[in-house]
């Protein structure tokens, strides 16, 4: 399962031919908002709009399509945090093979259910990708099925490399390309292709979750692969790390301003650009590698991101416990054009004077400046206001 040699440009071009009519040539969008925030022209390669919701279909199909007939009849096996599993399941269905996919027990249902809907036997095993991988390897050893590794495979890497060929053609003036790095299959394939056709390009890899759990579950591996790691040492100019806070900010911004839904791993390139970690000069392109974010996670991310941006405000104050006091407070809040989401009264279970009640308001705001204006106004009117974080 270990890659001995990196795929050549010719092999990546062969993969591109094989993928015609299968993998979409995904669009590239320019973003005026991101360009202003970053201080350079920024483009987005939208692999989140790819079949199965991520780039993985490229490598998976290229691998399964090159198996012998007897190998396809025996079935294929994969281990995946979600996206690779969906892609192998889809490719196996299209090519008349049976897929068995091992995924972590807490894999997002947005990735588990599509895998099953493509006809695969999805087995939820282990607490993380490494444990699912071990289970998949053990299964292969007891069967005649072919293991489709998510990144330590020349044909998988070659399939992912077709993105690099598209980038070179779609954005000929790009000077920096920013790519997510998990196990290294995507970043190896793209960087090999780009180094072959645009050798002077700056290529930066982005990692997340090196300290443990991360919202970027698609690249949440303990380390890059042995073979892909060697490739990346030769092809990447730099590897940077982003935090979940930075990823959340990028997801919210992409959804609100670019109208693009991306998962955590798909947003790391934008997060790196926004945080000033990429370096280089001139036009930059961030790869949005996938869009399969679980709806509950997306809701949490949006709430968190909007709170950080000052779009939500939670404040606490005390009122005289008599008729009319609450309506006066709410009237003043409304006068400042804040919208009330919830009101909570607290009288019991805390140290509040007998003639007072504590009130907690959750409000929607325009921005952080709007929050500051409202708080200052209420304090000037005599309210003792505490902002809750």
Residue frames relative to the residue before (quaternion, step in Angstrom):
aa qw qx qy qz dx dy dz
X 1.0000 0.0000 0.0000 0.0000 0.00 0.00 0.00
X 0.5966 0.5715 -0.3666 0.4280 3.58 1.23 -0.16
X 0.4071 -0.7038 0.5271 0.2471 3.55 -0.91 0.91
X 0.2799 -0.7708 0.5513 0.1537 3.55 -0.77 1.04
X 0.7988 0.0799 -0.0304 0.5955 3.56 0.93 -0.86
X 0.5061 -0.6427 0.4817 0.3143 3.56 -1.12 0.65
X 0.5409 -0.6057 0.4542 0.3662 3.62 -1.06 0.59
X 0.4426 -0.6911 0.5123 0.2530 3.54 -1.11 0.73
X 0.6705 -0.4579 0.3803 0.4430 3.55 -1.31 0.14
X 0.6261 0.5393 -0.3416 0.4477 3.60 0.99 -0.78
X 0.6658 0.4925 -0.3068 0.4691 3.61 0.97 -0.80
X 0.6271 0.5103 -0.3390 0.4811 3.59 1.07 -0.65
X 0.6497 0.4995 -0.3172 0.4773 3.59 1.01 -0.77
X 0.6138 0.5260 -0.3460 0.4763 3.61 1.06 -0.67
X 0.6313 0.5241 -0.3276 0.4684 3.57 1.01 -0.79
X 0.6298 0.5393 -0.3362 0.4465 3.57 0.99 -0.78
X 0.6411 0.5101 -0.3166 0.4781 3.58 0.99 -0.82
X 0.6572 0.5249 -0.2987 0.4509 3.55 0.98 -0.90
X 0.7178 0.4608 -0.2354 0.4659 3.57 1.10 -0.73
X 0.4195 0.7062 -0.4759 0.3145 3.61 1.24 -0.02
X 0.8081 0.1971 -0.1823 0.5242 3.53 -0.77 1.06
X 0.6628 0.4580 -0.2937 0.5144 3.57 1.31 -0.05
X 0.7759 0.1984 -0.1014 0.5903 3.56 0.64 -1.13
X 0.4369 -0.6890 0.5120 0.2687 3.56 -0.96 0.84
X 0.3875 -0.6206 0.6126 0.2991 3.53 -1.25 0.50
X 0.2284 -0.8350 0.4855 0.1224 3.54 0.02 1.29
X 0.5382 -0.6662 0.4150 0.3072 3.58 -1.05 0.74
X 0.2783 -0.6952 0.6300 0.2058 3.50 -1.40 0.30
X 0.1219 -0.7942 0.5942 0.0359 3.55 -0.84 1.05
X 0.3178 -0.6933 0.6029 0.2340 3.54 -1.11 0.67
X 0.1868 -0.7883 0.5798 0.0869 3.57 -1.12 0.67
X 0.3245 -0.7553 0.5411 0.1771 3.55 -0.48 1.22
X 0.6317 0.5454 -0.3325 0.4392 3.58 1.01 -0.81
X 0.6961 0.4553 -0.2773 0.4809 3.57 0.80 -1.00
X 0.6225 0.5529 -0.3452 0.4332 3.58 0.97 -0.78
X 0.6647 0.4913 -0.3014 0.4752 3.59 0.98 -0.84
X 0.6789 0.5018 -0.2960 0.4468 3.56 0.92 -0.90
X 0.7370 0.4206 -0.2226 0.4801 3.57 0.98 -0.87
X 0.4106 -0.7286 0.4608 0.2969 3.57 1.14 -0.56
X 0.7211 0.2727 -0.2333 0.5926 3.57 1.18 0.55
X 0.6046 -0.5519 0.4085 0.4038 3.60 -1.16 0.39
X 0.0826 -0.8069 0.5849 -0.0014 3.56 -0.80 1.05
X 0.0962 -0.7674 0.6331 0.0328 3.55 -0.99 0.97
X 0.2456 -0.7608 0.5882 0.1217 3.55 -1.25 0.55
X 0.2127 -0.7510 0.6149 0.1128 3.57 -0.80 1.05
X 0.2292 -0.8575 0.4544 0.0752 3.55 -0.20 1.36
X 0.0004 0.8059 -0.5895 0.0549 3.58 0.27 1.27
X 0.4876 0.6314 -0.4413 0.4108 3.59 1.27 -0.02
X 0.6688 0.4666 -0.2913 0.5002 3.59 1.28 -0.29
X 0.4211 0.7111 -0.4509 0.3373 3.57 1.33 0.20
X 0.6501 -0.4633 0.4072 0.4437 3.60 -1.26 0.26
X 0.8198 0.1601 -0.1968 0.5134 3.58 -1.04 0.91
X 0.5979 -0.6464 0.3335 0.3370 3.59 1.24 0.29
X 0.7922 0.1736 -0.1454 0.5667 3.61 1.17 0.24
X 0.7030 -0.4804 0.3483 0.3920 3.54 -1.37 0.21
X 0.5191 0.7197 -0.3869 0.2508 3.59 1.15 -0.60
X 0.5504 0.6273 -0.4039 0.3748 3.59 1.11 -0.51
X 0.5951 0.5973 -0.3626 0.3969 3.58 1.08 -0.68
X 0.7389 0.4115 -0.2327 0.4802 3.56 0.71 -1.06
X 0.6508 0.5335 -0.3230 0.4330 3.56 0.96 -0.86
X 0.6867 0.4707 -0.2929 0.4702 3.58 0.84 -0.93
X 0.6356 0.5354 -0.3385 0.4414 3.58 0.95 -0.83
X 0.6608 0.5011 -0.3037 0.4690 3.57 1.03 -0.79
X 0.7153 0.4526 -0.2748 0.4561 3.60 0.69 -1.05
X 0.6439 0.5440 -0.3238 0.4297 3.59 1.03 -0.76
X 0.7116 0.4413 -0.2588 0.4815 3.60 1.13 -0.54
X 0.4687 0.6501 -0.4633 0.3782 3.61 1.23 0.17
X 0.5366 -0.5896 0.4891 0.3540 3.54 -1.22 0.49
X 0.6703 -0.5092 0.3519 0.4094 3.58 -1.21 0.49
X 0.6687 0.5013 -0.3125 0.4516 3.59 0.91 -0.87
X 0.6323 0.5243 -0.3354 0.4613 3.59 1.11 -0.64
X 0.6565 0.4983 -0.3141 0.4712 3.58 0.97 -0.79
X 0.6340 0.5276 -0.3364 0.4544 3.60 1.04 -0.74
X 0.6667 0.5047 -0.2973 0.4608 3.60 1.08 -0.68
X 0.5322 -0.6585 0.3872 0.3650 3.58 1.26 -0.23
X 0.2845 -0.7408 0.5844 0.1697 3.53 -1.33 0.32
X 0.2047 -0.7635 0.6069 0.0827 3.53 -1.24 0.63
X 0.0161 0.7940 -0.6075 0.0141 3.56 -1.07 0.72
X 0.2302 -0.7015 0.6499 0.1807 3.51 -1.36 0.39
X 0.0769 0.8269 -0.5399 0.1375 3.55 -0.80 0.98
X 0.4397 -0.6311 0.5646 0.2992 3.51 -1.29 0.51
X 0.7775 -0.3045 0.1560 0.5276 3.57 1.27 -0.15
X 0.7516 0.4209 -0.2447 0.4450 3.59 0.58 -1.09
X 0.6498 0.5011 -0.3199 0.4736 3.59 0.93 -0.83
X 0.6345 0.5420 -0.3273 0.4433 3.57 1.00 -0.79
X 0.6413 0.5134 -0.3208 0.4714 3.57 0.96 -0.84
X 0.6784 0.5099 -0.2923 0.4407 3.55 0.91 -0.97
X 0.6595 0.4873 -0.3125 0.4795 3.61 0.93 -0.85
X 0.6300 0.5340 -0.3333 0.4547 3.58 1.00 -0.80
X 0.6693 0.4948 -0.2945 0.4695 3.58 0.94 -0.92
X 0.6697 0.5020 -0.3010 0.4570 3.58 0.88 -0.95
X 0.6474 0.5196 -0.3188 0.4575 3.59 0.96 -0.85
X 0.6429 0.5192 -0.3239 0.4606 3.58 0.95 -0.82
X 0.6890 0.4911 -0.2854 0.4501 3.57 0.88 -0.97
X 0.7613 0.3707 -0.1882 0.4976 3.58 1.07 -0.72
X 0.5750 -0.6558 0.3535 0.3382 3.58 1.24 0.39
X 0.5443 0.5951 -0.4141 0.4220 3.57 1.06 0.69
X 0.4165 -0.6794 0.5433 0.2643 3.56 -1.29 0.29
X 0.1664 -0.8103 0.5582 0.0641 3.58 -0.84 1.00
X 0.1060 -0.7387 0.6621 0.0684 3.51 -1.17 0.78
X 0.0872 -0.8295 0.5514 -0.0174 3.54 -0.56 1.20
X 0.1911 -0.7662 0.6072 0.0879 3.57 -0.87 1.04
X 0.0098 0.8048 -0.5894 0.0695 3.55 -0.75 1.13
X 0.5941 -0.5617 0.4181 0.3959 3.62 -1.13 0.52
X 0.6330 -0.5742 0.3660 0.3684 3.56 -1.11 0.68
X 0.7538 0.3614 -0.2053 0.5089 3.59 1.06 -0.67
X 0.2489 0.7710 -0.5432 0.2204 3.60 1.13 0.55
X 0.5617 -0.6207 0.4177 0.3530 3.62 -0.95 0.80
X 0.5096 -0.6535 0.4638 0.3133 3.58 -0.97 0.84
X 0.5616 0.5909 -0.3876 0.4304 3.59 1.21 -0.41
X 0.7100 0.3900 -0.2502 0.5303 3.58 1.27 -0.26
X 0.6340 0.5436 -0.3303 0.4398 3.59 1.11 -0.67
X 0.7034 0.4945 -0.2848 0.4237 3.59 0.73 -1.06
X 0.6564 0.4819 -0.3434 0.4679 3.66 0.87 -0.74
X 0.5981 0.5635 -0.3635 0.4389 3.60 1.04 -0.70
X 0.6787 0.4673 -0.2807 0.4922 3.56 0.97 -0.87
X 0.6534 0.5311 -0.3256 0.4301 3.58 0.98 -0.80
X 0.6407 0.5021 -0.3226 0.4831 3.59 1.20 -0.43
X 0.6401 -0.5809 0.3049 0.3999 3.58 1.29 0.16
X 0.5195 0.6524 -0.4165 0.3620 3.60 1.23 0.07
X 0.4149 -0.6315 0.5844 0.2959 3.53 -1.33 0.36
X 0.1099 -0.8195 0.5618 0.0259 3.59 -0.22 1.29
X 0.0955 -0.7955 0.5984 0.0076 3.55 -0.65 1.17
X 0.2240 -0.7758 0.5794 0.1109 3.59 -0.70 1.12
X 0.1239 0.8081 -0.5468 0.1807 3.54 -0.33 1.34
X 0.8439 0.2225 -0.1507 0.4643 3.58 -0.98 0.83
X 0.5620 -0.6345 0.4406 0.2956 3.50 -1.34 0.40
X 0.8036 0.1259 -0.0487 0.5797 3.60 1.18 -0.38
X 0.7334 -0.4220 0.2918 0.4460 3.55 -1.33 0.07
X 0.6416 0.5494 -0.3405 0.4131 3.59 0.91 -0.87
X 0.6719 0.4820 -0.3019 0.4744 3.60 0.99 -0.78
X 0.6234 0.5151 -0.3355 0.4832 3.59 1.06 -0.68
X 0.6291 0.5378 -0.3228 0.4592 3.57 1.05 -0.79
X 0.6488 0.5138 -0.3197 0.4613 3.59 0.93 -0.87
X 0.6530 0.5093 -0.3110 0.4663 3.59 0.99 -0.81
X 0.6451 0.5204 -0.3181 0.4603 3.58 1.01 -0.78
X 0.6478 0.5164 -0.3136 0.4640 3.58 0.96 -0.86
X 0.6470 0.5148 -0.3145 0.4664 3.57 0.98 -0.86
X 0.6371 0.5305 -0.3206 0.4580 3.58 1.02 -0.80
X 0.6517 0.5215 -0.3122 0.4537 3.57 0.96 -0.89
X 0.6524 0.5399 -0.3141 0.4292 3.57 0.97 -0.85
X 0.7278 0.3963 -0.2329 0.5090 3.58 1.18 -0.52
X 0.7169 0.3661 -0.2380 0.5435 3.59 1.27 0.19
X 0.5251 -0.6185 0.4743 0.3418 3.57 -1.31 -0.03
X 0.4237 0.7318 -0.4459 0.2934 3.58 1.29 0.11
X 0.4365 -0.6766 0.5345 0.2570 3.54 -1.31 0.47
X 0.3380 -0.7384 0.5489 0.1979 3.55 -0.88 0.95
X 0.1645 -0.7623 0.6206 0.0817 3.57 -0.91 1.00
X 0.2218 -0.8076 0.5358 0.1072 3.54 -0.09 1.32
X 0.5166 -0.6798 0.4181 0.3100 3.62 -0.92 0.81
X 0.8394 0.0780 -0.0501 0.5356 3.61 1.12 -0.41
X 0.6922 0.4473 -0.3027 0.4786 3.65 1.02 -0.52
X 0.5469 0.5649 -0.4149 0.4579 3.56 0.60 1.18
X 0.4948 -0.6960 0.4342 0.2865 3.58 -0.73 1.07
X 0.7016 0.4714 -0.2877 0.4502 3.59 0.89 -0.88
X 0.5996 0.5305 -0.3528 0.4844 3.57 1.14 -0.58
X 0.6591 0.5030 -0.3022 0.4704 3.57 0.90 -0.93
X 0.6451 0.5209 -0.3244 0.4553 3.59 0.95 -0.85
X 0.6399 0.5260 -0.3281 0.4541 3.58 0.98 -0.78
X 0.6650 0.4789 -0.3051 0.4851 3.58 0.93 -0.86
X 0.6117 0.5900 -0.3436 0.3996 3.58 1.09 -0.65
X 0.5324 0.6315 -0.4136 0.3831 3.59 1.18 -0.37
X 0.5488 0.5912 -0.3998 0.4353 3.59 1.19 -0.42
X 0.6341 0.5460 -0.3262 0.4398 3.58 1.00 -0.81
X 0.6395 0.5151 -0.3236 0.4701 3.57 1.00 -0.80
X 0.6544 0.5067 -0.3160 0.4639 3.59 0.99 -0.81
X 0.6334 0.5361 -0.3346 0.4465 3.59 0.94 -0.85
X 0.6579 0.5263 -0.3127 0.4386 3.59 0.88 -0.95
X 0.7050 0.4462 -0.2614 0.4853 3.59 1.05 -0.74
X 0.7110 0.4781 -0.2674 0.4408 3.58 0.94 -0.87
X 0.7930 0.1511 -0.0638 0.5868 3.61 1.07 -0.72
X 0.0896 -0.8613 0.4975 0.0523 3.60 0.50 1.16
X 0.7124 0.4499 -0.2717 0.4650 3.62 1.12 -0.53
X 0.3972 0.7283 -0.4877 0.2721 3.62 1.20 0.09
X 0.2152 -0.7946 0.5554 0.1173 3.58 -1.02 0.78
X 0.7815 0.1506 -0.0917 0.5985 3.60 1.21 -0.45
X 0.0984 -0.7747 0.6235 0.0378 3.56 -0.95 0.95
X 0.1672 -0.7980 0.5772 0.0471 3.56 -0.85 1.05
X 0.0500 -0.8351 0.5434 -0.0692 3.56 -0.59 1.25
X 0.4706 -0.6477 0.5093 0.3158 3.62 -1.01 0.72
X 0.1430 -0.7722 0.6142 0.0775 3.56 -1.14 0.70
X 0.0084 0.7557 -0.6542 0.0279 3.54 -0.75 1.13
X 0.8098 0.0312 0.0263 0.5853 3.54 -0.13 -1.29
X 0.5649 -0.6545 0.3465 0.3639 3.57 1.26 -0.31
X 0.4659 0.6973 -0.4522 0.3038 3.62 1.18 -0.04
X 0.6665 0.4943 -0.2907 0.4765 3.56 0.93 -0.92
X 0.7144 0.4563 -0.2647 0.4597 3.55 0.72 -1.06
X 0.6231 0.5288 -0.3460 0.4608 3.61 1.05 -0.66
X 0.6891 0.4929 -0.2939 0.4424 3.57 0.81 -0.97
X 0.6830 0.4795 -0.2945 0.4657 3.57 0.87 -0.95
X 0.6935 0.4808 -0.2968 0.4469 3.57 0.83 -0.93
X 0.6109 0.5318 -0.3586 0.4642 3.62 1.06 -0.62
X 0.6702 0.4946 -0.3014 0.4641 3.59 0.91 -0.90
X 0.6980 0.4744 -0.2840 0.4550 3.57 0.86 -0.93
X 0.6224 0.5295 -0.3484 0.4592 3.59 1.00 -0.71
X 0.6626 0.5148 -0.3079 0.4485 3.59 1.08 -0.69
X 0.7929 0.3151 -0.1622 0.4957 3.59 0.94 -0.83
X 0.7794 0.1269 -0.0876 0.6073 3.63 1.22 -0.42
X 0.1148 -0.8760 0.4635 0.0677 3.58 0.56 1.17
X 0.6934 0.4863 -0.2874 0.4474 3.62 1.10 -0.51
X 0.4383 0.7156 -0.4421 0.3168 3.56 1.28 -0.02
X 0.3573 -0.6868 0.5819 0.2491 3.58 -1.17 0.64
X 0.0587 -0.8023 0.5939 -0.0137 3.58 -0.76 1.09
X 0.0569 -0.8106 0.5820 -0.0297 3.56 -0.68 1.17
X 0.2440 -0.7574 0.5910 0.1319 3.54 -0.92 0.97
X 0.1843 -0.7833 0.5874 0.0867 3.57 -1.14 0.67
X 0.1193 -0.7893 0.6012 0.0367 3.55 -0.88 1.04
X 0.0942 -0.7728 0.6247 0.0606 3.55 -1.32 0.31
X 0.8240 0.3110 -0.1902 0.4338 3.52 -1.29 0.40
X 0.2615 0.7917 -0.5199 0.1859 3.58 1.10 0.55
X 0.6954 0.4620 -0.2794 0.4742 3.58 1.18 -0.45
X 0.7763 -0.2521 0.1685 0.5526 3.61 1.21 0.09
X 0.8435 -0.1119 0.0973 0.5163 3.56 -1.04 -0.85
X 0.0219 0.7857 -0.6179 0.0213 3.55 -1.14 0.70
X 0.5705 -0.5772 0.4621 0.3575 3.53 -1.23 0.50
X 0.6390 0.4969 -0.3171 0.4942 3.58 1.24 -0.44
X 0.0491 -0.8614 0.5054 0.0154 3.57 0.67 1.14
X 0.6049 0.5978 -0.3537 0.3893 3.60 1.11 -0.57
X 0.7644 0.2631 -0.1802 0.5603 3.59 1.20 -0.37
X 0.4156 0.7220 -0.4532 0.3170 3.56 1.27 0.42
X 0.2848 0.7161 -0.5819 0.2597 3.56 0.16 1.32
X 0.6103 -0.5860 0.3857 0.3680 3.56 -1.17 0.55
X 0.7851 -0.1139 0.0890 0.6023 3.58 1.10 -0.66
X 0.5976 -0.5357 0.4384 0.4045 3.55 -1.27 0.28
X 0.6343 -0.5454 0.3883 0.3866 3.55 -1.24 0.38
X 0.6539 -0.5210 0.3762 0.3993 3.54 -1.26 0.39
X 0.7332 0.4121 -0.2337 0.4878 3.57 0.80 -1.01
X 0.6635 0.4873 -0.3176 0.4705 3.59 0.90 -0.85
X 0.5972 0.5659 -0.3601 0.4397 3.58 1.09 -0.63
X 0.6460 0.5059 -0.3191 0.4743 3.57 1.00 -0.79
X 0.6368 0.5235 -0.3314 0.4589 3.58 0.98 -0.81
X 0.6906 0.4972 -0.2860 0.4406 3.57 0.84 -0.99
X 0.5827 0.5697 -0.3755 0.4414 3.58 1.09 -0.57
X 0.7163 0.4442 -0.2384 0.4824 3.56 1.10 -0.71
X 0.7888 0.3933 -0.1698 0.4408 3.58 1.02 -0.76
X 0.6939 0.4624 -0.2905 0.4693 3.62 1.07 -0.58
X 0.4106 -0.6869 0.5427 0.2550 3.54 -1.14 0.68
X 0.7999 -0.0626 0.0803 0.5914 3.57 1.09 -0.67
X 0.1472 -0.7323 0.6510 0.1356 3.54 -1.33 0.38
X 0.0650 -0.8000 0.5965 0.0026 3.58 -0.79 1.04
X 0.3291 -0.7383 0.5611 0.1781 3.54 -1.28 0.38
X 0.1381 -0.7780 0.6081 0.0764 3.57 -1.06 0.79
X 0.4528 -0.6857 0.5105 0.2533 3.54 -1.24 0.59
X 0.6456 -0.5077 0.3892 0.4170 3.56 -1.26 0.24
X 0.5896 0.5618 -0.3694 0.4476 3.59 1.11 -0.62
X 0.6783 0.4832 -0.2845 0.4748 3.56 0.93 -0.91
X 0.6301 0.5259 -0.3304 0.4660 3.59 1.07 -0.72
X 0.6348 0.5321 -0.3267 0.4551 3.59 0.96 -0.87
X 0.6392 0.5263 -0.3247 0.4571 3.57 0.94 -0.88
X 0.6703 0.5016 -0.2989 0.4581 3.58 0.95 -0.87
X 0.6340 0.5302 -0.3363 0.4515 3.61 0.96 -0.83
X 0.6722 0.5005 -0.2957 0.4586 3.57 0.89 -0.97
X 0.6671 0.5072 -0.3023 0.4543 3.58 0.91 -0.91
X 0.6604 0.5046 -0.3103 0.4615 3.59 0.94 -0.86
X 0.6650 0.4980 -0.3083 0.4634 3.56 0.98 -0.78
X 0.7317 0.4552 -0.2432 0.4452 3.55 0.84 -1.01
X 0.8047 0.3107 -0.1471 0.4841 3.58 0.82 -0.93
X 0.7588 0.3399 -0.2081 0.5152 3.62 1.01 -0.72
X 0.3354 -0.7672 0.4759 0.2690 3.59 1.33 -0.22
X 0.5181 0.6100 -0.4186 0.4292 3.55 1.08 0.81
X 0.2600 -0.7557 0.5838 0.1432 3.57 -0.85 1.01
X 0.0442 0.7997 -0.5950 0.0667 3.57 -0.70 1.08
X 0.4449 -0.6489 0.5420 0.2954 3.54 -1.24 0.49
X 0.7487 -0.4158 0.2640 0.4437 3.56 -1.29 0.16
X 0.6807 0.4833 -0.2966 0.4637 3.58 0.85 -0.97
X 0.6611 0.5306 -0.3075 0.4323 3.57 1.07 -0.69
X 0.6998 0.4795 -0.2569 0.4629 3.56 1.24 -0.45
X 0.4815 0.7164 -0.4330 0.2596 3.61 1.18 -0.26
X 0.6164 0.5514 -0.3568 0.4344 3.61 1.05 -0.64
X 0.6538 0.4852 -0.3003 0.4969 3.55 1.00 -0.86
X 0.6227 0.5425 -0.3373 0.4519 3.60 1.00 -0.79
X 0.6600 0.5050 -0.3066 0.4640 3.59 0.97 -0.83
X 0.6438 0.5078 -0.3209 0.4741 3.58 1.01 -0.76
X 0.6753 0.5041 -0.2998 0.4473 3.59 0.86 -0.94
X 0.7206 0.4388 -0.2470 0.4767 3.58 1.04 -0.74
X 0.5057 -0.7033 0.3914 0.3105 3.58 1.28 0.15
X 0.4710 0.7186 -0.4071 0.3099 3.58 1.19 0.45
X 0.5738 0.6600 -0.3588 0.3263 3.58 1.24 -0.38
X 0.2482 -0.7894 0.5228 0.2047 3.58 0.96 -0.83
X 0.6418 0.5197 -0.3985 0.3990 3.53 -1.33 -0.01
X 0.3238 -0.7249 0.5760 0.1949 3.52 -1.36 0.05
X 0.7157 0.4604 -0.3249 0.4127 3.53 -1.32 0.20
X 0.7749 -0.3667 0.2420 0.4545 3.58 -1.34 -0.01
X 0.1298 -0.7898 0.5977 0.0473 3.56 -1.00 0.90
X 0.1558 -0.7662 0.6162 0.0949 3.54 -1.22 0.58
X 0.1546 -0.7675 0.6168 0.0813 3.55 -0.95 0.94
X 0.3319 -0.7361 0.5568 0.1948 3.55 -0.93 0.91
X 0.2106 -0.7350 0.6342 0.1153 3.56 -0.83 1.07
X 0.2023 -0.8750 0.4280 0.1008 3.54 0.24 1.32
X 0.8285 -0.0437 0.0413 0.5567 3.61 1.10 -0.48
X 0.2527 -0.7880 0.5479 0.1228 3.54 -1.24 0.50
X 0.4709 0.7037 -0.4255 0.3194 3.59 1.23 0.28
X 0.1607 0.7892 -0.5682 0.1691 3.55 0.43 1.23
X 0.4903 -0.6626 0.4847 0.2928 3.56 -0.95 0.92
X 0.5471 -0.6515 0.4005 0.3402 3.66 -0.75 0.93
X 0.6589 0.4863 -0.3496 0.4552 3.68 0.83 -0.73
X 0.6319 0.5151 -0.3325 0.4742 3.58 1.07 -0.70
X 0.6359 0.5294 -0.3285 0.4556 3.58 0.98 -0.83
X 0.6356 0.5233 -0.3284 0.4629 3.59 0.98 -0.82
X 0.6658 0.4983 -0.3011 0.4667 3.58 0.92 -0.91
X 0.6460 0.5202 -0.3163 0.4604 3.56 0.97 -0.86
X 0.6641 0.5067 -0.3110 0.4533 3.56 0.90 -0.91
X 0.6547 0.5043 -0.3207 0.4628 3.58 0.91 -0.86
X 0.6718 0.4928 -0.2990 0.4651 3.55 0.90 -0.91
X 0.6840 0.4986 -0.2902 0.4464 3.56 0.86 -0.96
X 0.6681 0.4906 -0.3011 0.4715 3.56 0.98 -0.81
X 0.6151 0.5309 -0.3461 0.4692 3.58 1.09 -0.65
X 0.6548 0.5149 -0.3069 0.4603 3.56 0.93 -0.91
X 0.7073 0.4554 -0.2534 0.4776 3.58 1.06 -0.76
X 0.5502 -0.6382 0.3892 0.3721 3.59 1.27 0.07
X 0.4540 0.6936 -0.4484 0.3343 3.58 1.20 0.39
X 0.7160 0.2510 -0.2045 0.6185 3.55 1.33 -0.27
X 0.0476 -0.7804 0.6233 0.0171 3.56 -1.10 0.73
X 0.0741 -0.7621 0.6422 0.0364 3.56 -0.92 0.95
X 0.0351 0.8111 -0.5805 0.0628 3.57 -0.68 1.09
X 0.2152 -0.7633 0.6003 0.1030 3.53 -1.24 0.59
X 0.0944 0.7744 -0.6212 0.0736 3.54 -1.04 0.83
X 0.3734 -0.7037 0.5492 0.2523 3.58 -1.31 0.07
X 0.1499 -0.7822 0.6025 0.0523 3.52 -1.13 0.82
X 0.5426 -0.5410 0.5092 0.3920 3.54 -1.27 0.36
X 0.3909 -0.7506 0.4886 0.2124 3.57 -0.81 1.03
X 0.4694 0.6306 -0.4694 0.4021 3.52 0.39 1.33
X 0.6695 -0.5324 0.3237 0.4045 3.59 -1.13 0.54
X 0.7822 0.3686 -0.2664 0.4258 3.56 -1.11 0.76
X 0.5690 0.6258 -0.3914 0.3624 3.60 1.15 -0.49
X 0.6735 0.4976 -0.3064 0.4526 3.59 0.89 -0.89
X 0.6702 0.4984 -0.3183 0.4484 3.58 0.90 -0.86
X 0.6030 0.5410 -0.3637 0.4598 3.59 1.10 -0.58
X 0.6514 0.5086 -0.3160 0.4659 3.58 0.95 -0.88
X 0.6933 0.4809 -0.2858 0.4543 3.58 0.83 -0.96
X 0.6055 0.5488 -0.3512 0.4570 3.58 1.11 -0.64
X 0.6686 0.4878 -0.2990 0.4751 3.58 0.97 -0.84
X 0.6141 0.5273 -0.3395 0.4792 3.57 1.09 -0.70
X 0.6683 0.4987 -0.2984 0.4643 3.59 0.92 -0.91
X 0.6117 0.5629 -0.3471 0.4341 3.58 1.06 -0.72
X 0.6966 0.4306 -0.2633 0.5099 3.59 1.16 -0.59
X 0.4999 -0.7072 0.3835 0.3207 3.58 1.33 0.37
X 0.4086 0.6514 -0.5178 0.3751 3.56 0.99 0.89
X 0.3054 -0.7583 0.5508 0.1682 3.57 -1.03 0.78
X 0.3393 -0.7640 0.5188 0.1787 3.59 -0.78 1.04
X 0.2210 -0.7764 0.5806 0.1062 3.55 -0.80 1.10
X 0.8019 -0.0929 0.0812 0.5846 3.58 0.99 -0.79
X 0.1625 -0.7470 0.6386 0.0877 3.52 -1.30 0.55
X 0.0273 -0.7954 0.6055 -0.0042 3.57 -0.83 0.99
X 0.2208 -0.7560 0.6060 0.1118 3.53 -0.95 1.00
X 0.0624 -0.7788 0.6230 0.0387 3.59 -1.04 0.80
X 0.0361 0.7929 -0.6067 0.0441 3.56 -0.74 1.09
X 0.7615 0.3493 -0.1787 0.5160 3.56 1.05 -0.79
X 0.8040 0.3528 -0.2271 0.4213 3.53 -1.31 0.42
X 0.7541 0.2662 -0.2068 0.5637 3.61 1.18 0.30
X 0.5892 -0.6032 0.4244 0.3300 3.53 -1.28 0.46
X 0.2429 0.7442 -0.5731 0.2423 3.55 0.16 1.37
X 0.5317 -0.6342 0.4446 0.3427 3.63 -0.84 0.88
X 0.6287 -0.5996 0.3543 0.3458 3.54 -1.09 0.78
X 0.7365 0.3980 -0.2316 0.4955 3.59 1.10 -0.59
X 0.6650 0.4550 -0.3066 0.5067 3.60 1.25 0.34
X 0.1464 -0.7400 0.6411 0.1410 3.53 -1.36 0.22
X 0.3679 -0.7059 0.5576 0.2355 3.54 -1.14 0.64
X 0.1295 -0.7917 0.5959 0.0356 3.55 -0.97 0.93
X 0.1059 -0.7727 0.6243 0.0444 3.53 -0.99 0.91
X 0.1176 -0.8064 0.5792 0.0211 3.56 -0.72 1.12
X 0.1407 -0.7348 0.6549 0.1065 3.55 -1.12 0.76
X 0.0515 -0.8359 0.5431 -0.0606 3.54 -0.58 1.25
X 0.3000 -0.6850 0.6154 0.2492 3.55 -1.26 0.39
X 0.1320 -0.8095 0.5721 -0.0010 3.53 -0.91 1.05
X 0.5967 -0.5642 0.4255 0.3803 3.56 -1.30 0.15
X 0.7638 -0.2064 0.1947 0.5798 3.55 0.87 -0.99
X 0.7443 -0.4025 0.2789 0.4542 3.57 -1.30 -0.06
X 0.6176 0.5385 -0.3490 0.4547 3.60 1.04 -0.68
X 0.6240 0.5363 -0.3259 0.4657 3.56 1.02 -0.81
X 0.6218 0.5350 -0.3299 0.4672 3.60 1.04 -0.79
X 0.6756 0.5062 -0.2958 0.4470 3.57 0.86 -0.97
X 0.6441 0.5253 -0.3224 0.4531 3.58 0.97 -0.85
X 0.6657 0.5041 -0.3099 0.4546 3.58 0.89 -0.91
X 0.6635 0.5078 -0.3095 0.4540 3.59 0.87 -0.92
X 0.6635 0.4997 -0.3051 0.4657 3.58 0.93 -0.89
X 0.6368 0.5315 -0.3267 0.4530 3.60 1.02 -0.82
X 0.6769 0.4901 -0.3001 0.4599 3.58 0.85 -0.92
X 0.6561 0.5014 -0.3206 0.4641 3.59 0.97 -0.78
X 0.6407 0.5246 -0.3287 0.4542 3.57 1.05 -0.72
X 0.6744 0.4734 -0.2831 0.4909 3.58 1.24 -0.46
X 0.6491 -0.5706 0.2931 0.4088 3.55 1.29 0.20
X 0.5098 0.6317 -0.4390 0.3852 3.58 1.22 0.09
X 0.3007 -0.7086 0.6051 0.2031 3.56 -1.03 0.80
X 0.0294 -0.8501 0.5215 -0.0665 3.54 -0.04 1.37
X 0.1033 -0.7679 0.6305 0.0450 3.54 -1.02 0.90
X 0.2834 -0.7448 0.5783 0.1748 3.55 -0.82 0.96
X 0.2560 -0.7752 0.5621 0.1328 3.59 -0.82 1.01
X 0.1569 -0.7949 0.5831 0.0595 3.55 -0.85 0.99
